Amino acid sequence: MASRKAAVAHYTLAGTWALMLVPTLLWWSESVLWVAAMSLYANFVGHLSAAKASRAEEEAEAQHTESRDT
């Protein structure tokens, strides 16, 4: 169930960022602060995604090991 909540959160945030595209192009296109904030957000989300993928890989390996042992 946690993965379903995570997926909903990711889709909600993706929609939010898509909606921010218009104001970004119209009003904030020359704002260094806005570009910095987007870059920090991208780095943060990238590291969270990598951590989640790492945990999923570890769980898959553990399940594979368990299935071989039984």
N, CA, C and O atoms as a DFTB+ gen file, in Angstrom:
280 C
 N C O
     1  1       0.821      -1.197       0.000
     2  2       0.000       0.000       0.000
     3  2       0.865       1.262       0.000
     4  3       0.464       2.295      -0.536
     5  1       2.034       1.176       0.593
     6  2       2.914       2.346       0.638
     7  2       3.377       2.733      -0.764
     8  3       3.549       3.916      -1.060
     9  1       3.580       1.733      -1.629
    10  2       4.015       2.049      -2.981
    11  2       2.914       2.772      -3.749
    12  3       3.205       3.617      -4.596
    13  1       1.659       2.451      -3.465
    14  2       0.531       3.144      -4.113
    15  2       0.513       4.609      -3.678
    16  3       0.312       5.500      -4.503
    17  1       0.723       4.860      -2.386
    18  2       0.753       6.238      -1.882
    19  2       1.928       7.005      -2.484
    20  3       1.803       8.185      -2.813
    21  1       3.048       6.342      -2.623
    22  2       4.220       6.988      -3.214
    23  2       3.951       7.342      -4.671
    24  3       4.334       8.417      -5.132
    25  1       3.291       6.439      -5.397
    26  2       2.977       6.716      -6.802
    27  2       2.036       7.911      -6.923
    28  3       2.225       8.767      -7.787
    29  1       1.029       7.971      -6.063
    30  2       0.097       9.104      -6.089
    31  2       0.836      10.405      -5.778
    32  3       0.596      11.429      -6.418
    33  1       1.722      10.361      -4.808
    34  2       2.494      11.556      -4.456
    35  2       3.369      11.997      -5.633
    36  3       3.475      13.191      -5.914
    37  1       3.994      11.040      -6.316
    38  2       4.857      11.380      -7.449
    39  2       4.049      11.979      -8.596
    40  3       4.475      12.956      -9.212
    41  1       2.892      11.401      -8.884
    42  2       2.048      11.953      -9.953
    43  2       1.533      13.340      -9.588
    44  3       1.445      14.214     -10.451
    45  1       1.195      13.550      -8.326
    46  2       0.732      14.862      -7.877
    47  2       1.840      15.900      -8.028
    48  3       1.602      17.001      -8.524
    49  1       3.040      15.551      -7.603
    50  2       4.167      16.481      -7.742
    51  2       4.523      16.725      -9.202
    52  3       4.879      17.842      -9.576
    53  1       4.429      15.688     -10.031
    54  2       4.702      15.872     -11.459
    55  2       3.685      16.834     -12.073
    56  3       4.045      17.685     -12.885
    57  1       2.426      16.699     -11.687
    58  2       1.395      17.612     -12.172
    59  2       1.637      19.036     -11.706
    60  3       1.451      19.989     -12.463
    61  1       2.051      19.174     -10.460
    62  2       2.349      20.497      -9.912
    63  2       3.474      21.154     -10.694
    64  3       3.383      22.329     -11.052
    65  1       4.548      20.393     -10.965
    66  2       5.667      20.951     -11.722
    67  2       5.269      21.267     -13.155
    68  3       5.767      22.230     -13.737
    69  1       4.369      20.459     -13.733
    70  2       3.888      20.753     -15.088
    71  2       3.103      22.063     -15.096
    72  3       3.228      22.855     -16.030
    73  1       2.294      22.294     -14.059
    74  2       1.542      23.543     -13.965
    75  2       2.463      24.746     -13.758
    76  3       2.130      25.858     -14.167
    77  1       3.601      24.534     -13.136
    78  2       4.546      25.620     -12.894
    79  2       5.305      26.010     -14.163
    80  3       6.022      27.011     -14.178
    81  1       5.148      25.218     -15.228
    82  2       5.845      25.517     -16.472
    83  2       5.451      26.881     -17.046
    84  3       6.312      27.638     -17.494
    85  1       4.157      27.192     -17.034
    86  2       3.687      28.463     -17.617
    87  2       4.253      29.674     -16.874
    88  3       4.857      30.540     -17.506
    89  1       4.075      29.764     -15.536
    90  2       4.666      30.923     -14.860
    91  2       6.187      30.995     -14.999
    92  3       6.766      32.080     -15.052
    93  1       6.820      29.832     -15.057
    94  2       8.274      29.814     -15.223
    95  2       8.673      30.450     -16.547
    96  3       9.590      31.271     -16.600
    97  1       7.986      30.070     -17.608
    98  2       8.330      30.618     -18.922
    99  2       7.932      32.084     -19.071
   100  3       8.619      32.846     -19.753
   101  1       6.832      32.482     -18.441
   102  2       6.340      33.853     -18.606
   103  2       7.010      34.865     -17.677
   104  3       7.418      35.940     -18.115
   105  1       7.119      34.519     -16.403
   106  2       7.538      35.523     -15.420
   107  2       8.893      35.271     -14.779
   108  3       9.599      36.216     -14.427
   109  1       9.261      34.007     -14.626
   110  2      10.464      33.707     -13.860
   111  2      11.618      33.221     -14.725
   112  3      12.563      32.624     -14.210
   113  1      11.560      33.463     -16.011
   114  2      12.571      32.890     -16.906
   115  2      13.980      33.414     -16.634
   116  3      14.960      32.747     -16.964
   117  1      14.090      34.601     -16.037
   118  2      15.415      35.162     -15.754
   119  2      15.741      35.188     -14.262
   120  3      16.671      35.872     -13.838
   121  1      14.986      34.453     -13.482
   122  2      15.202      34.430     -12.037
   123  2      16.228      33.363     -11.664
   124  3      15.982      32.167     -11.819
   125  1      17.354      33.805     -11.182
   126  2      18.403      32.879     -10.759
   127  2      17.933      32.077      -9.549
   128  3      18.238      30.890      -9.435
   129  1      17.202      32.709      -8.656
   130  2      16.705      32.007      -7.471
   131  2      15.781      30.860      -7.872
   132  3      15.861      29.772      -7.303
   133  1      14.909      31.097      -8.844
   134  2      13.986      30.046      -9.287
   135  2      14.748      28.888      -9.929
   136  3      14.430      27.727      -9.672
   137  1      15.731      29.181     -10.745
   138  2      16.531      28.135     -11.375
   139  2      17.290      27.345     -10.309
   140  3      17.395      26.122     -10.401
   141  1      17.811      28.029      -9.315
   142  2      18.515      27.353      -8.229
   143  2      17.568      26.442      -7.458
   144  3      17.939      25.322      -7.107
   145  1      16.348      26.910      -7.188
   146  2      15.365      26.108      -6.459
   147  2      14.992      24.862      -7.263
   148  3      14.881      23.772      -6.701
   149  1      14.800      25.016      -8.564
   150  2      14.471      23.857      -9.401
   151  2      15.630      22.866      -9.436
   152  3      15.410      21.655      -9.419
   153  1      16.842      23.364      -9.483
   154  2      18.007      22.481      -9.502
   155  2      18.148      21.717      -8.196
   156  3      18.432      20.519      -8.200
   157  1      17.952      22.400      -7.090
   158  2      18.010      21.726      -5.789
   159  2      16.930      20.665      -5.682
   160  3      17.182      19.564      -5.192
   161  1      15.723      20.991      -6.140
   162  2      14.634      20.027      -6.105
   163  2      14.976      18.807      -6.967
   164  3      14.761      17.669      -6.548
   165  1      15.503      19.043      -8.162
   166  2      15.853      17.935      -9.062
   167  2      16.916      17.033      -8.439
   168  3      16.827      15.809      -8.532
   169  1      17.907      17.630      -7.813
   170  2      18.941      16.830      -7.142
   171  2      18.366      16.027      -5.992
   172  3      18.698      14.853      -5.825
   173  1      17.514      16.643      -5.205
   174  2      16.886      15.976      -4.062
   175  2      16.064      14.779      -4.530
   176  3      16.207      13.677      -4.001
   177  1      15.207      14.998      -5.518
   178  2      14.352      13.922      -6.018
   179  2      15.178      12.829      -6.688
   180  3      14.862      11.646      -6.564
   181  1      16.218      13.215      -7.384
   182  2      17.087      12.225      -8.008
   183  2      17.736      11.309      -6.984
   184  3      17.813      10.098      -7.193
   185  1      18.198      11.874      -5.888
   186  2      18.818      11.060      -4.843
   187  2      17.787      10.183      -4.143
   188  3      18.088       9.041      -3.797
   189  1      16.578      10.694      -3.929
   190  2      15.534       9.858      -3.333
   191  2      15.183       8.692      -4.248
   192  3      14.993       7.569      -3.779
   193  1      15.098       8.948      -5.533
   194  2      14.792       7.887      -6.495
   195  2      15.895       6.829      -6.513
   196  3      15.617       5.631      -6.562
   197  1      17.120       7.276      -6.476
   198  2      18.242       6.330      -6.469
   199  2      18.233       5.487      -5.197
   200  3      18.514       4.290      -5.246
   201  1      17.914       6.100      -4.068
   202  2      17.854       5.355      -2.810
   203  2      16.731       4.323      -2.851
   204  3      16.903       3.193      -2.394
   205  1      15.587       4.713      -3.396
   206  2      14.460       3.782      -3.491
   207  2      14.798       2.626      -4.425
   208  3      14.461       1.478      -4.134
   209  1      15.454       2.913      -5.537
   210  2      15.864       1.860      -6.464
   211  2      16.864       0.914      -5.812
   212  3      16.827      -0.294      -6.044
   213  1      17.742       1.457      -5.010
   214  2      18.727       0.637      -4.312
   215  2      18.048      -0.310      -3.326
   216  3      18.402      -1.485      -3.231
   217  1      17.069       0.218      -2.597
   218  2      16.331      -0.632      -1.656
   219  2      15.565      -1.720      -2.399
   220  3      15.524      -2.864      -1.948
   221  1      14.964      -1.380      -3.524
   222  2      14.217      -2.369      -4.309
   223  2      15.143      -3.463      -4.822
   224  3      14.778      -4.638      -4.834
   225  1      16.341      -3.074      -5.245
   226  2      17.310      -4.059      -5.725
   227  2      17.739      -4.987      -4.601
   228  3      17.861      -6.195      -4.806
   229  1      17.969      -4.433      -3.410
   230  2      18.346      -5.257      -2.263
   231  2      17.240      -6.237      -1.904
   232  3      17.512      -7.399      -1.599
   233  1      15.989      -5.775      -1.938
   234  2      14.863      -6.656      -1.626
   235  2      14.729      -7.762      -2.667
   236  3      14.443      -8.907      -2.319
   237  1      14.932      -7.432      -3.931
   238  2      14.847      -8.440      -4.994
   239  2      15.937      -9.490      -4.821
   240  3      15.688     -10.683      -4.996
   241  1      17.142      -9.050      -4.480
   242  2      18.231     -10.001      -4.262
   243  2      17.935     -10.891      -3.063
   244  3      18.203     -12.092      -3.101
   245  1      17.385     -10.313      -2.000
   246  2      17.047     -11.100      -0.813
   247  2      15.971     -12.134      -1.140
   248  3      16.055     -13.275      -0.684
   249  1      14.974     -11.755      -1.913
   250  2      13.925     -12.702      -2.299
   251  2      14.490     -13.795      -3.194
   252  3      14.115     -14.962      -3.081
   253  1      15.395     -13.407      -4.084
   254  2      16.013     -14.407      -4.966
   255  2      16.830     -15.400      -4.154
   256  3      16.797     -16.602      -4.418
   257  1      17.561     -14.898      -3.168
   258  2      18.373     -15.769      -2.310
   259  2      17.481     -16.700      -1.511
   260  3      17.785     -17.885      -1.374
   261  1      16.373     -16.172      -0.978
   262  2      15.449     -17.007      -0.210
   263  2      14.841     -18.104      -1.072
   264  3      14.697     -19.241      -0.623
   265  1      14.488     -17.773      -2.293
   266  2      13.853     -18.769      -3.163
   267  2      14.853     -19.851      -3.574
   268  3      14.456     -20.992      -3.807
   269  1      16.126     -19.519      -3.667
   270  2      17.140     -20.515      -3.994
   271  2      17.413     -21.419      -2.806
   272  3      17.715     -22.599      -2.981
   273  1      17.311     -20.873      -1.587
   274  2      17.615     -21.643      -0.392
   275  2      16.518     -22.629      -0.051
   276  3      16.778     -23.621       0.631
   277  1      15.312     -22.387      -0.502
   278  2      14.211     -23.290      -0.125
   279  2      13.953     -24.332      -1.157
   280  3      13.061     -25.163      -0.986
